[in-house]
Amino acid sequence: MAPEQPRVVIAGASGFVGRYLQDAFRDEGYEVVTVGRSGDAVWGNTMRIRELVDGAALVVNMAGKSVDCRYGRRNRAEILRSRVDTTLELAEAIRTAEHPPPLWLNASTATIYRHADDRPQDEDTGELGEGFSVSVARAWERAFFDADLPATRRVALRMAIVFGDGSALVPLLRLAQAGLGGPQYDGPWFPTRSRLRAGTYHHDRHTHGRQRFSWVHVADVVGIVRFVRDHPEIEGPVNVSSPEPSDNRTVMATIRDAVGRRIGIPTWRWMLELGSFAIRTETELVLKSRWAVPTRLLAAGYEFRHPDLRGALAGIIAERRQHRG
């Protein structure tokens, strides 16, 4: 009699990372089922979600509205709701399952740490920050870890900026190709009452384009998910980031080199504020210094496939050209 096919439940499977995970688990012979606004179960149908997680080998949750938007009241509410409510619904489905999954991996974010330009932040000694994005990350992890699920090991994946074909790298490539791929400088800007109340305003940090930039290749995200699955001693928060973080100036210079642009015009905060308003995003995404390091993964023996920024970018750009050739 053939062994039963293991099942993985992927929530938020339609996103960039979710699509890679679907392909990876199918290649391993898993039955892949999805939860989202469409799929094998939809949010709000907790009974159907419980049927899917009951007896599953693992659950991976990547659900959450993109933060690449303006942090107005409605978007802030949806950013929070799409992370916390979906996590709580999965927790309830797992809690009431007859055979709960032995492992649940939930997305989180390296943005949970403070603006750090003095030292790296890891899972044991890192300091959590303040403001809207950090408050969302804290609430997200509380919803994940506070549930009473004694039979299910839980790991929060504190992900850095994910690079791959179709990821957050794409707008940076476009900037470089347009000659605007220089460093991005912080500086003074007008605080408004609404931004101060919402926690979305940041003061000038004088980064001079040296704000730290933690990143990870999407292939390593998939590799880390597999590694955590196969190492039952790993639990709690895990930084999913390259062991060789860079900084904004170096990232932009490396991208320029990769696309063959020698010159990139730098952008100051006043330009970024006006531009981000025009394209409906926030300057925090490029001006906060994120310096996360994967101490727990390295200690457990994970070997990164793409630790080096230059090599990672060259491979992704070559892949894009091949697909579009």
Disulfide bonds with the S-S distance in Angstrom:
none
